[in-house]
Structure formats: structure tokens, C-alpha cells
Amino acid sequence: MNKVADIRLLMDNGFARDVLALIEGESEFTSDESSGVPDHPDLKKLWVISVHHLRFVVEFGQGETSAVKGGKFRTPFPREFEQWLQAGAPGVASADVDACLRDRLLSI
């Protein structure tokens, strides 16, 4: 598999919190190979919006289209998250995603 397919598999199996930790560099599987926030402005924007998308999914669920919390209207950003994936999920190392996937699939 490749990194993007592995991330999709994690998301499809309810591991959005792990994907969020990987993208934020806070995962137990994050290594020095993960570069974090991309330097390119367009990729940086997709990275930031993907973080917001994943935070929404972790808090409200993948099937939700909007939510109100603390009087604030919140929405996910599935289109931008998909664009981040199509760009190759910059900022996250393949080896880190693979290690996370192997560990989490053992718990399914």
C-alpha cells in the first residue's frame, strides 16, 4: 500500500484521532522523517485545513456535515482534506503512517 491508501484505511476504520496525531506530529509513531507543516503556501493551507477537518471528525464524527459548539458553527473540510491526500499527504512520513496502521489493525 501507499501512504495515502494507508491514511484512507485508518480513516475508514475509525482512527481519525490517530491521523490527526500523525499530521500534528504528536503521534507515538511520529519520527524525524515527518516534516510537519509544508513550506509551500498552497500545501501549507491544505495541511492547516486538514488539521481543522480532522479535529471536526474526531469531535463530531465523519458523517456529520456541521455542528454548533459553544455558540460557534463548525464544519468539516472534506474537499480540502481530499486535496491534501491527493497532494500526497505532505508533512507526514510514509513510515510513520505504516507503523500506525500496522499497530492499529492489530486492534481491529
Disulfide bonds with the S-S distance in Angstrom:
none
